[in-house]
Amino acid sequence: MAMYPIGKSVDEIETPALLLDLDKFQWNVNKMFEFANKAKVNVRPHAKTFKAAAICNKLLEAGAIGLMTQKVGEAEALLNSGILYHEKNLLISQEFADPSKIEKVVGMNVAMGEGKVVTAIENMAQALLLSKVATRWRTKQHVVIEMSHGRCGTAPGKPTVDLAKKLVSLKGLKFRGIYGYENPVVKEIALQRNNRTVETANMIRNVGIEVEIVSAGSTGTYEVTGTYPGITEIEPGSFVFGVGSEGTGYGFKTVNSVYFKSSLSVLTQIIGCNFSDRVITDAGLKVMSSGFGAPLVRVHDEIMSCEGVALSEEHGTIRFQEGSEERKRLKWGQKIEFIPSHCCTCINQHDNIFVIKDKRLAAVWPITARGKYY
Ligand SMILES: Cc1ncc(COP(=O)(O)O)c(C=O)c1O
């Protein structure tokens, strides 16, 4: 077990290290749940972003009705971490076709209780496999249909209604609703897509089938979608780490002027300082995917302007105008921060996240579902 400098200054943490600013993170969580309480919409945060059981726990305590994961492996790791007490459950948003995954998902429900792991499906082949395995276990696998806005899923309207009708006639399945993830799109498109999702849910109700879950929404659309009549829950993920002018999430964009504070960064040390047009740090692609572009550089809490950042495997090269004032502020051995452009792929590269409060290390949280890409 590694010894970490708990209680000591950030500067004493060995680099590269993934940092979470606890106050900013909490501010983001509070903002999302204050909104949700006011809008009377449920929040099911997408755990593929943050993957750490401790973060899941914080969100569940803040009022999340459950969690979403993209992968069966993520669901397994988080379920087994013991965080989903009482009615809280997991919804796996990505479809799977492998019979061993079908067994795994149904088995999780057998072991932990019916309905603990809900899963998304898009066709009868997957439904039949789930039904067969669940029937063999004498349980019911709870399912939602993914209604497509461009990826997997069924087309909105009749194709989704037809599948729902078939699902309710199958033994071993319980139909819970639909999800229609509309992507982090601009307001006008989100509204059109939400309209299709809610319209389809109502068409299913009109043929006498109960639709409890109507899910959609991302960080970029949480307000548009969370206030759309008929959407019962939203599924944002990267809000915990911030989007905004200096945030992470999907690049540094502010879709629909959404703002959350930048709480995630990679602490890195300057290890090459011999040239007046650049410095080299010890964080490269192995600690931060290039994601949606180069990271931002933060020094003493401020974004530093530079000519560009290039990441290679283990090196981060920050370029400056020859002899610029910014370049002169950086010294060999100094620790600075990168703000990664895509939080989800960055998180997945780390074993732990270092939790910082008042510039000191308060705790080290394992990234529970790290590497669970299956
Ligand atoms: C199905 C689904 N729901 C929700 C999200 C969360 O999006 P965001 O991280 O922008 O909040 C994603 C992200 O890719 C997703 O694939």
The ligand as an SDF file (V2000), in Angstrom:
LIG
                    3D

 16 16  0  0  0  0  0  0  0  0999 V2000
  -25.9890    7.4500  -22.7880 C   0  0  0  0  0  0  0  0  0  0  0  0
  -25.3060    8.6160  -22.1660 C   0  0  0  0  0  0  0  0  0  0  0  0
  -25.9350    9.3050  -21.2080 N   0  0  0  0  0  0  0  0  0  0  0  0
  -25.3530   10.3510  -20.5890 C   0  0  0  0  0  0  0  0  0  0  0  0
  -24.0710   10.7760  -20.9310 C   0  0  0  0  0  0  0  0  0  0  0  0
  -23.4580   11.8920  -20.1250 C   0  0  0  0  0  0  0  0  0  0  0  0
  -22.9850   12.9590  -20.8380 O   0  0  0  0  0  0  0  0  0  0  0  0
  -22.1560   14.1090  -20.1180 P   0  0  0  0  0  0  0  0  0  0  0  0
  -20.8970   13.5150  -19.6060 O   0  0  0  0  0  0  0  0  0  0  0  0
  -21.9310   15.1140  -21.1760 O   0  0  0  0  0  0  0  0  0  0  0  0
  -22.9590   14.6530  -19.0090 O   0  0  0  0  0  0  0  0  0  0  0  0
  -23.3890   10.1030  -21.9590 C   0  0  0  0  0  0  0  0  0  0  0  0
  -22.0600   10.5520  -22.4030 C   0  0  0  0  0  0  0  0  0  0  0  0
  -21.5040   10.1400  -23.3940 O   0  0  0  0  0  0  0  0  0  0  0  0
  -24.0070    8.9870  -22.5760 C   0  0  0  0  0  0  0  0  0  0  0  0
  -23.3930    8.2680  -23.5300 O   0  0  0  0  0  0  0  0  0  0  0  0
  1  2  1  0
  2  3  1  0
  2 15  2  0
  3  4  2  0
  4  5  1  0
  5  6  1  0
  5 12  2  0
  6  7  1  0
  7  8  1  0
  8  9  2  0
  8 10  1  0
  8 11  1  0
 12 13  1  0
 12 15  1  0
 13 14  2  0
 15 16  1  0
M  END
$$$$
